[in-house]
Amino acid sequence: MVLNHREMGSGPALVILHGLFGSLDNWITLGRQFAESQTVYLVDQRNHGRSPHASPMDYGTMAEDLRSFFDQHGIRQASVLGHSMGGKTAMRFALDHPELTESLVVADIAPKLYPPGHDAIFDALQQVELSSIQNRSDAEDQLERLIPEPDVRQFLLKNLSRDLQGGYRWRMNLPVIREAYPGILGFTGADFSYDGPTLFVRGGRSRYIEDSDWAAIVALFPQASLRTIPGAGHWLHADQPRAFFETVHAFLTRD
């Protein structure tokens, strides 16, 4: 598996992983800020962005995708930052490959099973009649019937791309992602702990990391600390980008 990526900056390596339905494009602005002091690798996970479509799609497989990425790019060790689904991939990678993980940053996700919450998004994306749309506005009009939130629609529409015939397609692999979704909600493979420096960052308006999750977190990541970004929801890096950057940058550049 050769993952699509974008590299920028110089210095210690930092690999950034997006969340479900996302892509590396979501992290370009923050990536440029981190790149002022680090070599940043923005990575599309399998079945997302411009990376290959393939089964299976589970955290063990995605962690191995990342290990191969390290090999392909000669990365001996890196800090790994992941948001949501990407945070679970980052956690699994650190647990499986602690020797490759200089430090770990997990954005608004815990190593636990979550209840389903994306079925309406899957339904909406699959109901868009791609053959009938002439532009992105047509796609948004169709999505609006099932997804009333404008910011969510805009986030999802970043996955819309032209095909070779001039029509439109979803860049992500929706059938495989939906099939894998029950496993993505959970977290497995926690047979070992990662004892390196670890930061969990949560949004003050998000319920993805509860205080009651902390015991399970420190059992796997004994050196973990927790920071809360006031005013941020689950997409904390988009809601409060400056506070998120300053929090993570301080952790990554600590003495």
C-alpha positions in Angstrom: 0.0 0.0 0.0 1.4 3.4 -1.1 -0.5 6.1 0.7 -0.9 9.5 -0.8 0.8 12.2 1.2 2.1 15.7 1.2 5.4 16.6 2.8 6.5 20.1 4.0 9.0 21.8 6.2 12.2 20.5 7.8 13.2 19.2 11.3 11.9 16.4 13.4 9.2 14.3 11.7 5.5 14.7 12.4 2.9 12.5 10.7 -0.7 13.8 10.7 -3.7 11.5 10.2 -7.2 12.8 9.3 -10.5 11.4 10.5 -13.5 9.6 9.0 -14.6 11.1 5.6 -11.6 13.4 5.8 -8.4 13.7 3.9 -5.0 15.4 4.2 -6.5 18.5 2.6 -8.2 19.2 5.9 -4.8 19.7 7.6 -2.9 21.8 5.1 -3.2 25.1 7.0 -2.2 23.6 10.3 0.4 21.5 8.6 2.1 24.6 7.3 2.3 26.0 10.8 3.8 22.8 12.2 6.2 22.8 9.2 7.9 25.9 10.5 9.8 23.7 12.9 9.2 20.1 11.7 9.1 17.9 8.7 5.3 17.3 8.3 3.8 14.4 6.5 0.1 14.8 5.8 -1.3 11.4 5.0 -4.5 10.1 3.3 -5.5 6.9 5.0 -6.7 4.0 2.8 -10.0 4.5 1.1 -9.8 8.2 1.8 -8.5 11.2 -0.2 -6.2 10.1 -3.1 -4.9 6.9 -1.4 -5.7 3.5 -2.8 -9.1 1.8 -2.3 -8.6 -1.6 -0.6 -10.1 -4.0 1.9 -9.9 -4.7 4.8 -10.1 -1.4 6.7 -9.4 -1.9 10.3 -7.0 -0.3 12.7 -4.4 -3.1 12.6 -4.3 -2.8 8.8 -4.2 1.0 8.8 -1.4 0.9 11.4 0.6 -1.4 9.1 -0.1 1.0 6.2 1.6 3.7 8.3 4.5 1.4 9.2 5.0 0.8 5.4 4.8 4.6 4.9 7.7 5.0 7.4 9.7 2.4 5.5 9.0 4.0 2.1 10.1 7.4 3.3 13.0 6.5 5.4 11.4 7.7 8.6 13.2 6.2 11.6 11.0 7.8 14.2 8.2 10.4 14.2 5.6 12.1 16.4 2.2 10.9 15.2 -0.9 13.1 15.5 -4.3 11.7 14.6 -7.9 13.1 14.8 -10.9 10.9 15.5 -10.5 7.8 13.3 -6.9 8.9 12.6 -6.4 9.2 16.4 -7.3 5.5 16.8 -5.0 4.6 13.9 -2.2 6.6 15.7 -2.9 4.9 19.0 -2.8 1.4 17.4 0.5 2.4 15.6 2.1 3.5 18.8 1.0 0.4 20.6 2.3 -1.9 17.8 5.4 0.1 16.9 6.6 2.1 20.0 10.2 2.1 18.6 9.0 4.2 15.7 6.8 6.6 17.7 8.7 9.5 19.3 5.5 10.9 20.8 1.7 10.6 20.3 -1.0 13.2 20.0 -4.6 12.0 20.0 -7.3 14.6 19.0 -10.8 14.1 20.5 -11.1 10.3 20.5 -10.6 7.6 23.2 -9.6 3.9 22.9 -13.2 2.6 23.3 -16.3 1.6 21.4 -18.6 4.4 20.3 -22.3 4.2 19.4 -23.1 4.6 15.7 -23.6 8.2 14.7 -22.8 8.5 11.0 -25.6 6.5 9.4 -27.4 9.6 8.2 -24.2 10.8 6.5 -23.7 7.4 4.8 -27.3 7.4 3.6 -27.0 11.0 2.3 -23.8 10.4 0.4 -25.1 7.2 -1.2 -28.3 8.9 -2.2 -26.6 11.7 -4.2 -27.3 11.0 -7.9 -23.8 11.6 -9.1 -24.8 11.0 -12.8 -27.3 13.9 -12.6 -25.2 16.7 -11.1 -23.5 19.4 -13.2 -21.6 21.1 -10.4 -20.9 21.1 -6.7 -24.0 23.2 -6.0 -26.2 20.4 -7.4 -24.6 17.9 -5.0 -25.0 20.2 -2.1 -28.7 20.7 -2.9 -29.2 16.9 -2.8 -27.2 16.6 0.5 -29.2 19.4 2.1 -32.3 17.2 2.3 -30.6 14.9 4.7 -27.8 17.0 6.2 -29.0 20.4 7.3 -25.7 21.6 8.8 -23.8 23.7 6.2 -20.4 23.1 7.7 -20.9 19.3 7.6 -22.0 19.5 3.9 -19.0 21.5 3.0 -16.7 19.1 4.8 -18.2 16.1 2.9 -18.2 17.9 -0.5 -14.4 18.1 -0.3 -14.6 14.4 -1.3 -16.3 15.2 -4.6 -14.1 15.0 -7.6 -14.2 14.8 -11.4 -13.9 11.4 -13.1 -12.1 10.8 -16.4 -15.3 11.3 -18.4 -16.0 14.8 -16.9 -18.6 13.6 -14.4 -18.5 13.5 -10.7 -17.6 10.7 -8.2 -16.8 10.4 -4.5 -13.1 10.2 -4.0 -13.5 8.0 -0.9 -14.4 4.4 -1.1 -17.9 4.6 0.4 -18.9 0.8 0.2 -15.8 -0.4 2.0 -15.9 2.4 4.6 -19.5 1.6 5.4 -18.7 -2.1 5.6 -15.8 -1.4 8.0 -17.7 1.2 10.0 -18.7 -1.1 12.9 -15.1 -2.0 13.5 -14.0 1.7 13.2 -16.4 2.5 16.1 -14.4 0.2 18.3 -10.8 -0.3 19.3 -8.9 -3.5 19.5 -5.3 -4.8 19.7 -4.5 -3.2 23.0 -2.2 -6.1 24.3 0.6 -3.7 25.2 1.1 -0.2 26.5 2.9 2.7 24.9 5.1 4.4 27.5 6.2 7.3 25.4 5.1 11.0 25.7 1.4 11.2 24.9 -1.1 14.1 24.7 -4.8 13.7 24.4 -6.6 16.9 23.3 -10.4 17.2 23.5 -12.9 19.9 22.6 -14.7 21.6 25.5 -18.0 21.2 23.7 -17.3 17.6 22.6 -18.4 14.4 24.4 -15.9 12.1 22.6 -13.5 12.0 25.6 -15.3 11.8 28.9 -13.6 12.1 32.3 -14.7 8.5 32.9 -12.5 7.4 30.0 -9.2 8.4 31.6 -8.6 5.2 33.5 -8.7 3.2 30.3 -6.5 5.8 28.6 -3.7 5.8 31.1 -3.8 1.9 31.3 -2.6 2.0 27.6 -0.7 5.2 27.7 0.8 5.7 31.2 2.5 9.0 30.3 -0.6 10.6 28.9 -1.7 14.1 29.7 -5.0 15.8 28.8 -5.8 19.2 27.5 -9.2 20.7 26.8 -9.7 23.4 24.1 -12.5 25.7 25.3 -15.2 26.5 22.7 -14.3 23.6 20.4 -16.4 20.7 19.3 -15.3 17.4 17.9 -13.5 19.1 14.9 -11.5 21.0 17.5 -8.6 21.8 15.0 -11.1 23.5 12.7 -13.2 25.2 15.5 -10.2 26.6 17.4 -7.2 26.2 15.2 -4.9 28.7 17.0 -5.5 27.2 20.4 -5.2 23.7 19.0 -1.9 24.5 17.3 -0.4 26.3 20.4 -1.4 23.3 22.6 0.1 20.7 20.4 3.1 22.7 19.4 4.0 23.3 23.0 3.8 19.5 23.6 5.9 18.6 20.5 8.6 21.2 21.3 8.8 20.6 25.0 12.3 20.3 26.5 
